[in-house]
Structure formats: structure tokens, C-alpha cells
Amino acid sequence: MREEIYRRGITTSEKFENEARDKAIKSQRREGMMNPLSEEDADQWEQRLQHIRNYLTDFYFAYNLPFDLLQRLIDEAIAQRLPGGDSSTRLTFNPELAPLDFLLRKAQQYENLPPEKLEQVSHHLEEVIVVLTKTMISDQLSFVHLAKAWFTAADFRYIQARRIGGGKIGGKAAGMLLAWKILQTAAPHLARQVQIPRSYFIGADVFYDFLSLNDIEYINQKYKTAEEIAADYPVIEHAYAQAHLPEAVTAHLSDILREVGKRPLIVRSSSLLEDNFGTSFAGKYHSYFCPNQGTAEENLAALTLAIRRVYASAHNPDALLYRRRMGLLDYDERMAILLQEVQGQAYRDYFFPAAAGVAFSFAPIVWNPRLRREEGFVRLVMGLGTRAVERVGEDYPRLVTLSHPLLRPEVSPSAIRRYSQRLVDVIDLKKNELTTLPLRQVIDWQYPPLRWLASADKGDTLLPIFSLGPELASERLVPTFDNLLQRTSFVPLIKEVLATLEQHYGAPVDMEFALSFIPGAKQPEIAFHLLQCRPQSTMNGEVISAAPADLNEADRFLLAHRMAPKGRVPKIEYVIFVDPTAYGNLRQPTQQLEVARCVGRLNRALAKHPFMLIGPGRWGSANLDLGVPVTYADIFNARALVEMAVAHRGITPEPSYGTHFFQDLVESRIYPLALYPDDGRDWLNQAFLNQAPNQLVALTPQDAALAGCVKVIHIPTARDGQVMELRMDGKLGVAYFTRATE
């Protein structure tokens, strides 16, 4: 360091030594020595002088030179002391114990080596990258194994610059960054079109700081009974909402808000457990939009409240019971946070992307033998993507199998019109809130991307839009996305993105995305915003033999052709049947909610018995009229769940395939089936359902009043010792009665 000071002309050796001698003498006099040169022996004087030299060296270096230079000098000094005088190919430290900044610097040094030396230290670099990944991103071994081949020192520097607090940034942030890195490296020609939002990370350690600061930790919550977990959750939510974040975190959040200005933000959970192989936790934790249109104080209050509410969702009954089902209850549940700018544009008083959705590299369903599952599947909506991933009522996303993007489940114009999107989720910039509005209230013929997203309803036909004008009345616009799918780069783009990610993940993937159109382009140019990516859960690894071909009608229970995974559920003992007609006749929301709670009680009562659930419409729907409003906590012990797509009050609900709810079922090995009784090909043994005795009161006596709506059938009792078997081969699902020993 001293030589560097001399070399750069900050001082000279002579001036430095004179200054050190003068200060040493002054220090002697401060200690009461009247004759400094004679009252201290030579060894003591030299120690004093060396101490002053060190002090002056530190002072001149720190005042005039950068810290990075000091780090380089230290590394050079270490290299000179090693045999051979070169540490570039030697591991001179323990990566597991080294400070973070040191690891980042060392990774960069390795990467800067010439190719022949880099090859010699590649194993050292790999270990450093692994330690950085486990320290800053995720310690899930399946993720670490994949990520170490892609992340570099620059990626960790990026995270460090945007991370608040310490600890890992969690699974959701990890998946987004890894997918983006893979696409940048493996398909650089996509870089212009594929983007990720401006993002910030709140490290998982902040969660512990928050709990400690507010003294609200619920350590044993996850080990309580399901009833206790559900009863305590509102109390926990309230406690977290009343708490406050550490001051340093709040200060960082204020800086972020100044940086993003009036751009809306979304606060997303990024638990250490999320988005991993086989356990996505899809929809288990909460996310909240912050429109960010108020004063600085209002925006900060809304942002900090959203973060605290995400923290509270770590105790969500659905999340805890899912962890219990997946064998993850004993794992650390620290919650990190991913802050993202909402992708979209302002149109009049509303902010939203042109389109958004969720995409799967392996289609979870097909409705035509021509469709190829391996080319992917998309659920596509206009506006914010919440309507694509969640279960909503009276509304339908566009379902796209990418092998044949224009081949729809519906054929006639009336069916296409009926099964189309009517509502849109947007951020109301004036009201400063997330809201759901009729589509015709948000867009009109002046909306620039309209021609790519909608068709004109001419009554007996739906026509693509090729020019915009006032003759396009808002009420005659039907979101079909036909021009987007047929006349833009969207389909080849998303197919390549999915294929690239699946290839390098070594497994199918699913991702959330938003689309915008680049303004001013003569031809439609799409910006593809990658919001989230994770391994896709599937049930398609089994080879299933067909059901017996000689079954008579009385021995069959159901046939389902429209959506069938691959799998087998043997020895089903019980069927829980929610009668569609009886459920449809319930007029009070409290009655419909009580049916869901009844299902939850039966789920617990039959925990040790294989059972199948059958009910109307969309299980878990937010619209009580369209399906039983269960949560994951109400059904997690089931072995199969059948959604009966029966019309009610003029509406036939779309089953849950592709939603977060669908992912819950797949990951938990709860086989989902859609049954279309009006289809002609699908069939349900209604005679058996009508004749079998109802065991509801015997299992849950408190639900006796619901016996006309909820029926529990003990199959061995109703079928003289038989059980039921469910077989699904990816195209057809068959349930039939058989002997337990078969």
C-alpha cells in the first residue's frame, strides 16, 4: 500500500518518513516524555514509529485511492507468498466461510482469466458459484444443480445491487432470473423481444428481522391441526398488518418509489420453497398490486402494508397444509419478496398490458387428436394476467394449443362468443386501485392493439379486424386473439421460448408472461415480458393399461373424454358427490360456503381412505354460483377430483386446467378430470348415485342438513364389497367397479 502511495505521487518516501518521525515524537510528548530520544530504548521507539507508519499508510490510501485497489493488492500479496508466486489457479480460501464480497470478487477474477488458466480453475469457480447461489438465491439442490451452469459473477452483482437486506431472494425471483439468463445465453437472438421487468428483491433474512422487531413470531403454527391453523390465520393477518418494517428497509423502499415514479408495482411472494421441481406452491402465498398513484407517503404506506400481508401469507392454511402433504413441513419457511414493475401501458384512465397469460411447454389437456401436447399450451387474456392463472367465474381465457393455435375447443360463432373473455383486470389510475371492469368499458376502437386481440361480432360470424374505426362498437368486440395468433410473431416466439427453457431445464416448464406492442412499428412488433418461470408439474410419466373392454354399463361409473391426465387410482372406497341441481338451488351464499366447509370436514374424516370428489362447475371458484368454493385445505386428501361442466343459469363453467388450482391438484397427485355430461361421449352412472345410501351423517353428523346436496357413498357397502378403480391414459378417463383384490 505504501509503495502504491509513493508510485502515484501522493507523497514521497522522504516526506512520509519525516511526517512519521514528527508524529512519533509528538506522541511521546503526549505521554509525558521530556527527552524523547533518550527516554525510550531503540526497540520501543521502532515499534512506536512502525505504528505511526501504518496509521499514515491507511490514512493516505483511504483518502486518495479506491477500495478495489486495496483488494487487488491483497490478492497479489497472497499470490507472491504461495509456492510459485501465483494464486490464480489455487484455492487459497474456504468458499463456505468467505465473505460475500470476497466471493464475488474471486468469481470475477476467475472469469477474467485467459481460457487456458480458466480451464485449470473451473472446478474452483464452480464451487464459488454454488456457494453464491446457495447464499443469495436458493439452497434447493435441484435449482443449484441447474443454475451453476448459467449464473456468473455479474448476475450476483446485479442481485446484490437490487437486494434489500440479507439472505436469499427466494424461488420466484430465482426462477425468473434463471429463465432470463438461459434465454440470453442459449437464444441471444430473442433478447430484443424477451424482457424481464425492473425488479427488486427483499432478502429472506428481513422476514426474521421483521418478526423479531415486532415480537409476533408464530413458531409452531405449522404443526397445529388444520382447524387450529384456519382459526388462527385471521389473527395472524391482523397482527402482521399492524406491525412495521425495520427502518432501514423502509428507507430503501422509499428510494425505490422515487426511482420508479408513478409506475405501478406488484409485491410478490418469493418463499424459499416456491417454484421448485415438483413443488411450485402455485397460488399458495399472496401477491398484491400497488397502483402507486398517491402521494409519496401514501404510496410508501401501501407498499409496506402489501409486504406485511405477503409475510402473513406464510401462515396461510393452504400453504401450510400443502407443505404437510408434500413433506416440507419441517423446512424453514422464510419469506423473501419480489418487487416488480407492472408491465403494461396506460390507456385513458387504466393501466394494463395488451395481453397476458400463463404458458406450459407440455399441454395439460388436448381436445382434438391432432393437437400435440409437447408443443405447448397457453391461457391468454387481455389485461392483467390474474384472470389467466386464477379461477374466475362467468369468464373464459383463450385456450391455445401451440401445435394448432387456431384450433379451438369451440367451433360455432355462438360458442366462441359464449366462451370468451368479458371482464378485464386493470389498474384504475384515477382511483388508485386494482379493479375488474367490463371489457367494453375499458377498450374501444381507438385502442391501438385492438386489431390483434379482438374480432368483430357480426351476429352469424366473427370477423378479424383489419382496420380501426368508429363502426367497431365496443359491445360487438369479442377477444379471440386470432390476428395475434395468425399474423404476428407471438406463436413462434413463445414456442421457441418454451422449447429453449424445457431443453435446458431438462423438464417441462410453465411461465407467466405479459405482452405489449412496440409503438411506431410498421409491422406488429411484440415485446414479451417474462414474469415467472418454474418446472411444470405433470402426471404423464406413467404407462397406463386400458380399462377392461368388456365392462357392462352397470359396472362403469364414469367416462371422461375432454381432459384426462395419465395415471391410475386403485381401491377408491368413497365418492363425495355434490349434486349439481341441489347446489344450483341454494340461494344464499352462506349455504354455498357451508357446502365447501362440509367438504373440508369430510376431507379430514376420510384422510385414511381413498376417495373421489365429484361436483358441479369449477371447484374452488370465487363465484359461488359456478362451483363449490373450496380451497386446497378442503380437498388435499382426495385422490381424484371431477369437475362436472353442467350448464347453470345459462352458463357452463370452464374447468380449472392450467390454473394455479389445477397445479395444486397435479403436484399433490390429485387427479383432475373434466366431465361434460351434455357432450354425448362423456357419461356418469347417475343410477348408482341415486340408489346408493348416503353416509354423510355417519361421518359428519353436524352436516345432516346438507344431506340433500352432499352425498357420501361407501362403495364396498353399495357394491357388495367392491371398490372403484380410475384409469386415465391421457385421452380417456374411465372409473369402474372391481374387486379389491383385482
Secondary structure, 3 states (H helix, E strand, C coil): CHHHHHHCCCCCHHHHHHHHHHHHHHHHHHCCCCCHHHHCCHHHHHHHHHHHHHHHHHHHHHHHCCHHHHHHHHHHHHHHHCCCCCCCCCCCCCCCCCCHHHHHHHHHHHHCCCHHHHHHCHHHHHHHHHHHHHHHCCCCHHHHHHHCCCCCHHHHHHHHHHEECCCCCHHHHHHHHHHHHHHHHHCHHHCCCEECCCEEEECCHHHHHHHHHHCCCCCCHHHCCHHHHHHHHHHHHHHHHHCCCCHHHHHHHHHHHHHHCCCCEEEEEEECCCCECCECCCCCCCEEEECCCCCHHHHHHHHHHHHHHHHHHHHCHHHHHHHHHCCCCCCCCCEEEEEEECCCEEECCEEECCEEEEEECCCCCCCCCCCCHHHCEEEEECCCCHHHHCCCCCCCCEEEECCCCCCCCCCCHHHHHHCCCCEEEEEECCCCEEEEEEHHHHCCCCCCCHHHHEEEECCCCEEECCCCCCCCCHHHEEECCHHHHHHCCHHHHHHHHHHHHHHHHCCCEEEEEEEEECCCCCCCCEEEEEEEEEECCCCCCCCCCCCCCCCCHHHEEEEECCECCEEEEEEECEEEEECHHHHHCCCCHHHHHHHHHHHHHHHHHCCCCCEEEEEEECCCCCCHHHECCCCHHHHCCCCEEEEECCCECCECCCCCCCCHHHHHHHHCCCEEEEECCCCCCCEECHHHHHHCCCCHHHHCHHHHHHCCCEEEEEHHHHCCCEEEEEEEECCCEEEEEEECCC
